[in-house]
Amino acid sequence: MKFAVVDIETTGGFPSQHGITEIAIVLHDGDQIEGIYETLINPHQPIPPFIANMTGISNQMVAAAPSFDKVASNIFNLLENRVFVAHNVNFDYSFVRHHLEVSGYQLDVPKLCTIRLSRKAFPGHKKYGLGHLCRTLDIQIENRHRAGGDAAATAKILDLVIQNNGKTLISELIKRH
């Protein structure tokens, strides 16, 4: 089973109204990381100040970045034939799927939520947010609230589950959208 661990940063919470400002994809073959893709994206709309504050991504940083449609083909090719994995997968998947559709690509891949996976694999924690979970599992997050840092941390969670005989659990939790 091959995975694409995805994290995005956006200008808001609704795929049809907001843009993606950054995407990172960690390719995992079920045993190890195969590659990493990461890029800023020009959302062609202002980044709200509270989001810029949280992510550190400014309007100036994305001004010269490619539009989503310029990287859509590459993103689609990286995600195709893999399980789409994210912490709170429905958020990331809905944005990526919507923006791919607008760019002419139909994404229909299985998806796996590492929040749900972590609740089953590591029961008993009070919280399963990415930051809290990484602290309790002793996973270092670099560049928190940036796509690359959060995707790398999510890939480490996936890897930890796989290393602890979690492939059956993963298979049970995979959902096709």
C-alpha positions in Angstrom: 0.0 0.0 0.0 1.4 3.4 -1.0 0.6 6.6 0.8 0.6 10.3 0.1 0.8 12.2 3.4 -0.6 15.7 2.7 -0.8 19.0 4.6 -2.0 22.3 3.2 -2.2 25.9 4.4 -5.2 27.9 3.2 -6.7 31.4 3.3 -9.8 30.0 5.1 -12.1 27.1 5.8 -14.2 26.6 2.6 -12.7 25.1 -0.5 -15.0 26.9 -3.0 -14.3 30.3 -1.4 -10.7 30.1 -0.2 -7.3 29.3 -1.7 -4.4 27.0 -0.9 -1.3 28.9 0.1 1.1 26.0 0.6 1.0 22.2 0.0 3.4 19.5 1.1 3.1 15.8 0.1 5.3 13.1 1.7 5.3 10.0 -0.4 5.5 6.8 1.7 5.6 3.3 0.2 4.4 1.5 3.4 8.0 1.0 4.6 9.7 4.3 4.2 9.5 7.8 2.8 10.1 7.8 -1.0 10.1 11.5 -1.6 8.8 14.9 -0.6 7.0 17.6 -2.6 6.5 21.1 -1.2 5.5 24.4 -2.7 4.0 27.8 -1.8 0.9 28.6 -4.0 -0.5 31.9 -5.0 -4.1 31.9 -3.8 -5.0 35.1 -5.8 -6.7 36.4 -2.7 -5.4 38.1 0.5 -4.3 35.9 3.4 -6.2 37.0 6.5 -3.9 38.5 9.2 -4.6 35.8 11.8 -3.7 33.0 9.3 -0.6 34.9 8.2 0.3 35.1 11.9 -0.3 31.5 12.6 1.5 30.1 9.5 4.1 32.8 8.9 3.0 32.8 5.2 2.6 36.4 4.0 1.0 37.8 0.9 4.5 38.8 -0.2 5.7 35.2 0.1 3.0 33.9 -2.2 3.0 36.8 -4.7 5.6 35.1 -7.0 4.5 31.5 -6.2 2.7 29.5 -8.9 -1.0 29.4 -9.1 -2.6 26.1 -8.2 -3.5 25.3 -11.8 0.3 25.5 -12.7 1.1 22.8 -10.2 -2.1 20.8 -10.4 -0.8 18.2 -12.9 2.2 17.5 -10.6 0.0 17.3 -7.5 -2.5 15.0 -9.2 0.3 12.7 -10.4 1.8 12.4 -6.9 -1.6 11.6 -5.3 -2.9 9.2 -8.0 -2.9 5.5 -7.0 -2.0 6.3 -3.4 -4.0 6.5 -0.1 -4.5 10.2 0.7 -3.4 10.6 4.4 -3.8 13.7 6.5 -4.4 14.8 10.1 -8.1 15.7 9.8 -8.2 14.3 6.3 -11.6 15.7 5.3 -10.3 19.2 5.4 -7.2 18.7 3.3 -8.9 16.3 0.9 -11.8 18.6 0.3 -9.5 21.5 -0.6 -7.1 19.5 -2.8 -10.0 17.7 -4.5 -11.9 21.0 -5.2 -8.9 22.8 -6.5 -7.9 19.9 -8.7 -11.4 19.7 -10.1 -11.3 23.5 -11.0 -8.0 22.7 -12.8 -9.5 19.8 -14.7 -8.5 16.8 -12.7 -10.7 14.3 -11.0 -9.2 13.0 -7.7 -10.8 9.8 -6.4 -8.5 8.0 -4.1 -8.9 6.3 -0.7 -8.3 8.5 2.3 -7.0 7.9 5.8 -7.4 10.2 8.8 -4.4 10.1 11.2 -6.6 11.5 14.0 -9.0 8.5 13.7 -6.0 6.2 13.2 -4.2 7.6 16.3 -7.3 7.2 18.5 -7.3 3.5 17.6 -3.5 2.9 17.6 -2.7 5.0 20.7 -5.8 5.0 22.9 -6.1 6.9 26.1 -4.7 10.3 25.1 -6.8 13.3 26.2 -6.3 15.1 22.8 -5.4 14.0 19.3 -4.5 17.3 17.7 -1.2 17.1 15.8 0.8 19.2 18.3 -0.5 17.4 21.4 -0.1 13.9 19.8 3.4 14.6 18.6 4.4 15.8 22.1 2.9 12.6 23.7 4.6 10.3 21.1 7.9 12.2 21.3 7.7 13.3 17.6 9.6 16.5 16.8 7.7 19.0 14.7 9.8 21.5 12.8 8.0 24.4 11.2 4.7 23.9 13.0 1.7 25.3 11.0 3.6 25.0 7.8 2.7 22.4 5.3 6.1 20.7 5.2 6.6 20.5 8.9 3.1 19.3 9.6 3.1 16.7 6.7 6.5 15.4 8.0 5.1 15.0 11.5 2.0 13.3 10.2 4.2 10.9 8.1 6.0 10.0 11.3 2.7 9.2 13.0 1.8 7.0 10.1 5.2 5.3 10.2 4.9 4.7 13.9 1.6 2.9 13.4 3.0 0.8 10.6 6.1 -0.1 12.6 3.8 -1.3 15.4 1.9 -3.8 13.3 -0.8 -1.3 12.3 -1.3 -2.3 8.7 -4.5 -4.2 9.5 -5.8 -1.2 11.4 -4.9 1.1 8.5 -6.7 -1.1 6.1 -9.8 -1.1 8.3 -9.9 2.7 8.5 -9.2 3.6 4.9 -12.3 5.2 3.3 -13.0 5.9 -0.3 -14.6 9.2 -1.1 
